[in-house]
Amino acid sequence: MYAIPLDDGRAELRPLEPWHAEEFLRHLDRGREFIGQFIPFGSKATDVTSARETLQRYADLRAADTASYHGIWLDGTLVGGVLALHFDAAAGTCEVGCWLEPAAAGRGLVTRAMRHLIDWAVEERGIHRVEWVAASGNVPSLNVAERLGFTRDGVHREAHLWQGVRHDLEVWSVLAPEWRSARDSHKKR
């Protein structure tokens, strides 16, 4: 369907679909502890059937135009992804997020993949406000939001209970004009 290069040809952004269930499960098993530090992402995908169900749910949401998964492959192996949530083209809003297994961290893959996703949302779909919501302790995720030009709007104190801990959730956003300015500035470098 599509494969967008993210670096020197070793990494690509591609659709993540139900037929990837076995690969998705292997990926989650490699990074489950790291990925699940702050959110329950993938926690219900514990076998091929439940992994397929997870991916099918997002395929259905994509068909309804309300959410989507996009995988990041490094050297032909699924290592993470980016997603759009609460996608509402009529209102011009969406939320974006990401996940990555530890072996792929620190390479800028999420930042580059997210640039493609946000650019598509803003330029192709007319999204005006893109939100990024992450636990305050999830510093790598918040760093990506900052690198992409998002602004910290505020904190929902102790709003998310996960693994017995109440996490503060930071809300960051970028508006379409800000995104275009940050993108154009990045292209000039």
ABEGO torsion letter per residue (X at the ends): XBBBBABAGABBBBBBBAAAAAAAAAAAAAAAAAAAAABABGAABABAAAAAAAAAAAAAAAAAGABBBBBBBBGGBBAEBBBBBGBBAAAGBBBBBBBBBAAABGAGAAAAAAAAAAAAAAAAAGBABBBBBBBAABAAAAAAAAAAGBBBAEBBBGABBBGGBBBBBBBBBBBAAAAAAAAAAAAAX
